[in-house]
Amino acid sequence: MLKERARTLAVSIFLLDLTLVAAAFFAAYGARDAYLPRIAPGTFPTRLYPLADYLPLLPLALVIWGALLLLSGRYRSHRTVPILDEAWAIIRVCLVGAGLFTLLLYAARIDERLLGDDQVSRFWIFLFAFFSCIFLLTEKLGLRITSRWVRMHGFNYRTVLIVGTGPSAVSIADSIYGHRFWGFRVLGFVTNGPEAAPADFPSTWPLLGEVDDIPRIVENNVVDDVIFAVHRRDLDRLENLFLSLQEQGIRTRFALDFFSHTRAQVQIEDLDGMPLLSFATAPTSHFQLLAKRAVDVAVSALLLVLGLPVVLAIALAIKLTSGGNVLFRQTRCGLNGRSFTLYKFRTMVEDAEERRLDLLHLNEMSGPVFKLKLDPRVTSLGRFLRRFSLDEVPQLWNVLRGEMSLVGPRPPIPEEVAKYERWQRRRLAMKPGLTCLWQISGRNELDFHRWMELDLEYIDSWSPLLDFKILLKTIPAVLSGRGAS
């Protein structure tokens, strides 16, 4: 009955979502056709075609938004999902929906078939996406507030039985108690076997028996969910209990702190019907990583085109002042240790690599990295290029090729990676970049250990917004000459 009720509720919310998308369709038409020409006649001097000409577009919009809403997973239980995550999911649906809607209108020439030679108003499409987003966000916020009020007042809650009495089990119960708006209530605990609960088990939580008593507890009480917070070695022994609970329609969950010291994100994936438990210590959001790659391609291509005169001027200056090769090529380690050829403008003498061994005793950087502030191998022009990071302009080609990103840990050479401690190798878990936290946080003033910490901090807290902030802070660092290496 609970599953049927949940399914009915999900269908009802989906139909409400489609109704709101349709309402946004008409609201956008009304705003663009009647309201905007009155308040801004200079910007919107004409009205739209009759509403009857736009109505054939409504089914297309509903199909696109409906499919994206279903794919977004918005119709499962979201008791413990943060409201910001749900809001971002709705915003993504509306942005992608607007893009697909526009693409189909103009690429497939649907607008010409409907309106002859004239096109559907672009501003109306913008208003439609905007109103859709506002209406859906308002609905989700209203549903969330209403459901939380209902749960806080003792309605629509689920009763939870927790198997295990260790720290993980107690932590789960404390989280449920501290977030009562989730709509869960802890019925009690059962010990994982005949042994007694540990001495530090809180007396405020009821102990209802041991694992063998669960059939009796389920029969005599309302139990919606059973959470197993046990050691992984006990899972085989509990298989029959798990199957019996499944047969009775009781939802079962397992606490996945199999490796208590890891900081990895845990995800459940499906490989041809085989469920996989995945641990990741780097960002895994395909949508956000795709957005990062799109920005990399767009910005690097634009800068390479606009900077072509500067590139040619620097190349000519290198040829005239020191002769030899214009570009310096070096093997670097990229994502997860992949080797690639990094390009830079040559700032040192031609035999710089051979002379490096003679200067190792002057190294000013701790760890496996070689840094020398007043490196005698650097040419006069090279010092100028390094001061304003102009020597790194060719790396935009590495970004365009997908070997690097605009923002990310700086790419190391294989000899340095070979000397890394195990924890330091995690900096290879993201694609290397032109700039990073290290470069805007002091660069040469920081030791190697702090450099590694900043790279891992970037990986652990990465978001598109963080990349944007780093890029903004890189600009004054480069223009002021603080980007010198």
N, C-alpha and C positions, 0 to 999 in steps of 0.2 A: 504493500500500500504506500509506503514511504517513497519507493522508487517511482511509482505511478504519479504520486503527487508532485514529486520533483520534476518529472518529465512534463506534466501539465503546466507547472509554473514556468519552466524554461520556454515552452512553446508560447505561452501567454506573453512573456517578456519579449520574445523575438517578434511576435506580431505587433506589440506596442512599439518596438524599435522601428519596424517598417512603417507604422502609422506616423511616427515622428519624422522619419525621412520624407514621407509624402507631404507632411505639413511644412517641412522646410522647403520643399519644392515650390509650394504655393506661396509661402511667405517671401521667398526670394523673388518670385515673379511680381508679387504685389509691391515689394519695396523698390524694385528696379523700374517697374512700369508706371506706377502711380505716384509713389512717395518721392523718390529722388529727383524726377524732373521738376517737381514743385519747389523743393528746397535748394536744388543746385541746377538751375536751368542752363547755366553756362557749361557745366561739365556733362550733363545728361540732357541734351536739348530735345531728344526724340523719345517716344515711348516704344515699347516692344510690339511685336506682332501679337495678334489676338491669342488669348490663352489656349484656344482650341488647337492652334498650330504647335504649341509647346507640349500639349498633353501626351502625344505619342512618345515623348522622351521619358515619361514617368516610369513605364515598365522597365526600361533599360536601367534607369537609376536604381530602382528597387532591386533588380537582379544583382547589380554590382555591389550595392551596399549590403544586401542580404547575404551574398556569398562571403564577403569580407568579414562580416560580423560572425558568421558561423565558423569561419577559419580562425578567427581570433580567440576562440574558446571562451567567449563571454557568458556561456549558458551552463557552465558547471558551477559547483558550489564555490563561492568566493568569500567564505567567512573570514579566512585568515589572510586574504590578499590585500595589501595596502591600497588605499584609495588612489594614491598617485599613480600606482601601476595600472590600475583600471582606467584612470583618466588618460594616461599616455597611450593605452591600447585603443581607446576611442579616437583620439587625435590621429593616430596612425591610420585607422580605418578611413577616416574622412579625407586625409591627405592622399592616400593611395586611391580611394574611390574617385576623388576629383580628378586625379591624373588619368585613371583609366577611362572615366567618363569623357574627358576632353579628347583623349587619344581616339576613342571610337567615333566621336562626333566629327572630328576633322580629318583623321586619317582614312576612316571608312566613308567619308563624305555623306554621313547621315544628315547633317545639317542642310546640305544642298538639296537632298531629295525632299526634305520637308519644307524648306523655305525658298527653294529656287536658287538664285545666285547669292542670296544674302546668307550671312552666318548667324548662328546662335550667339547672343550677347555673351562675351567673355566675362563681363562683370556679373552677369546673372549667374554664371557657373560658380564664380567666386562666392557670391552671396549664398548660393545653394549649399556649397560645402561648409561655409561658415555657420549658417543656421543649423545644418545637420549636426555639426559638432556641438554647438551650444545646446540644442534640444536634447541630444543624447547624453551629454555630460550632466545636464540638469536632471534628467530622468535617473541616471545612475546614482547621482548624489542623493536624490530624493529617496530612491529605493534603499540605498545604504543607510541613510539616517533612520528611515522607517523601520527597517529590519533590525537595526541595532537597538532602537527603542523597544521594539517588541521582545527581543531576546533579553534585554536588561530587566524587563518586567516579567520574566518567567515563561514566555511563550516561544514556540518554535525553537526549542533547544534540543540538543542531542546528548544522550547520556553515555559517558565514556567509562570503560573498565580498563585499568592499566595493569599489564602483566610485568612484574619486576618491581624491585624495591631499591634499586641502586640509585646513584646520583642522577643518571639520565631520566629515570622514571619520575623522580621527585621534581626535576627541572621541568618536565612536560606538564606535570600537575600545577606547578607554580605559574607557568606561562598561561595555562587555561584559566586559572583563577585571576590572574592579573589582566586578562583580556576577556572579561565576561560578555562583551558585546559580540564575541565570536559565536556565542550560542552553544557552548559546550558546558556540561556539568560532569564533574568527576564523581562517579558512583563509589569508587574505592580502588584498592590495590589487592593483588594476589601475589604471593611469593612464587618465585620460579623454582618450585620443588618443596620438599618437606622442611627445608631449613628455615629458621626464623629470620625475620627482617633484621637488618643491621642495627647496631645500637644507636646510630645517629639518625635513624628513620624518624621523621616528624610524627609526634603523637596526634597531631591535628587531623591527619589523614586516616580514614578507616581501613583496617586490614580485614578482608572478607574471606580469607582462606589461602589455599595454594592452587597450583595449576589444575590439579585433578578435581577441584571443586567448581571449576568454571561452568560445566554443564548445569550443575545445580543452581549456580548464581544466575545464569542466563534464563533458566526456567522460572525462577521466582522473582526476577526483577526485569525492569525495562532496560535493555542494553542495546544501544544503537551502534556503538563503535567499540572495538577492542584494540588497544595499542600495545604492541609487544616492545618493551624496552629491555631486551635481554642481550646476552652475549651472542655473537654470531655462531659459536660452537653449539648453541642450544637449538638452532633453527630446525635441524633435521629431526630432533626429538619431538618438536612441537608441530610437525607437519599434519598429523591426524587431527589435532585440535583445530588447526587452521582450516582444514577442509570441512570439518563439522560446522564451524562458524559460518563458512561460506555457504554451506547447504541451507542454513537457517536464514540467510539473507543479511547477516550481520557484517558490517564493513570492518575489515581488519587492516591495521597499519603497522608498520615496523619502523622503529627508530633507527636511522641509518648512520649512527655514530660508530661505524665499524672501526674507524681509525681515529681515535679520540684526539690525536695531536695534529691532525691535518687541518688546514685552513681552506681546503678546496671547496668549490661549489659542487653540490651534488644534484645530478639530474637523472631522470629515468628516460631511457631511449628505447626504441624498438628497432631491431635488426631482423627483418624478415620473420616477424612473429616471436622472436626471442628477446625478452626484456633485458636491457643492459643497464647496470648501475654505473654512471659516469662521474668521475671526479675531475674537476678542471680548476687550475689555479691561475687561469687567464680568462679574459672576457670571451663569452661564447654566444652573445646575441648576434644572430646572423643579420638581422635588420640593421643594428647599429654598426656592425663591422662593414656591411655593404655601404652604408652611408659614409663611413670613414674613407672607404676606397673611392667612392664617387667624388668626394671632396679632394682627395689626393690627385686623381686624374684631372679634374677640372682646373684646380689651382696650378699644378705643375705644368700642364699644357699651356695655360694662359701666361705664366711667368716665363716659360721658355720662348714663347712667341714675342712677348713684349720686351724680353731681355736680350733678344738676339743681337742688337747693336752693341750692348755691353759685353756680351760673350765674345763677339768678333774683336772688339777693342782690347779686351784683356788678352786674348790669344795673340794678337799682333804685338802687344807690349811685351809678352813673355818671349816671343821670337826675337824681338829687337834687342832686348836687354841681356838675355842669357842663352839664346839659341836652344837647340835640343827639342825635346818633346814638349808640346803645350800641355798635354794631359798627363796626370799621374794615375796609374792604374794599380790597384792593390786588391788582393783577395781578402774579403771580409766574411764574417759569419752573420747570416740573416736569421729568419724565423726558424726556431728550433735547430739552429746550427747549419742551415743550408748555406753552401758557399756561393758567393757571387762576386763579380768584379765591380769595385767601387771606383767612381771617377771623380777626380778633383783637378783643379788647375794646379800645375806644378809650381810649388813655392820654394823648393829647395834645389840645390845643385844636382846635376845628373847622377852623381855617384853617392847620393845621400844614404841609400840603404847599405852600401858597403862600409861607409864611415860610421854607421850607427854603433857597431861593436866597440869602437874606440871611445864612445861617449857614454856607455852604459853606467860608468862609475859616477857620472854627474846627474843621474836621474833624480828628479825632484818630486816624483809621485810615488806614493807607497803602493804595494801590490804589484801585479804583473805588468802594469801599464808603464810605458816610457814617455815621460813628459819633461821637456827642458825649455824653460821660459826664454832664455837667450841662446837658442840653438844656433851654433855657427854655420850650420848647413843651409839656413834660410837666406834667400836672396833679399835684396833691398825691396824689390817689387813684391816679393813674397810676404814680407812683413806687413806691407800695406794691405794686400789681399786678405791676409789672415785677420788683421785688425777688424775689418768690416765683414768678415766671413764670406767674402766674394770668391774665395777659392773653392767653396762648397757648392757654387751654382750648378756645375755639371751633375751634381747628385740629383737634381730635378729629373734627369733622364732615368736614374735608378728608381725614382718614385713612380714615374710614368710607366716603367716596365713592370712594376709590382714587386720589386726587390726591397724597396724601402717605403716608408710613409713620411708624411710631413712631420709628424710628431711620434716619437718613440725613443727607446734607449739607443744611444749611439752604437753603430756596428763595430764590434771588436775584431781584431785579427785572430786567426786560429791559434797562434802561439800564446796569446793571452788567455783564450778560452781553455786551453789545455792546463793552465795553472789555476783555474777557478776552483774555489771551494764548492761543495755540492749545492749549497743554498744560493750561491751567486749565479749558477747556470740558469735559474728561473728567469733571469732578465732576457733570455733568448726566447721566452714564450710569447713575445709580441714582436711584430715586424719592426726592425730598426728604423730610426727617424732622423730627419735633418736637425731637429731641436728636441729638447726634453727638459724635464725639471732640473737636471744637473746644470744645463747651460744657462738657465735663468736664475740659478741659486748660488752663484759664486764661481762656478766652473773650476778654474785653477786653484782657487783658495780652499777647495774641499779635498779631503783625502779620498783614497780609493774606496775605503769601507763606506763612507757617507755617500759616495757616488752610487754604489750598488744599492744602498738603502733607498735612495731617492728613485732609482729605476723601479725597484719593487713596489714602492709606494705608488708610483704612477700606474703600474699594472693592477694593483689591488683596488685603486679608486678610479680607474679609467671610465670616462664617459665622453661623448662628443663635446659636451660643454667644457670639460677639462682641457681637451685639445684646443678648443677655441681660446681659452684663457692663456694657455702656454704660447700660442701663436701671437696673441696680442702683446704679451710681455717680451717676446723675442724681438719684436720690431725695435723698441727703444734700446734694447741691449746691443743689437747689431749697429744701429745708427750712432750710438755713443762710443762704439769701439770696445765695449765690454765683452763682445763676443770673441775676442782674440783668443787663440789657442796657443 
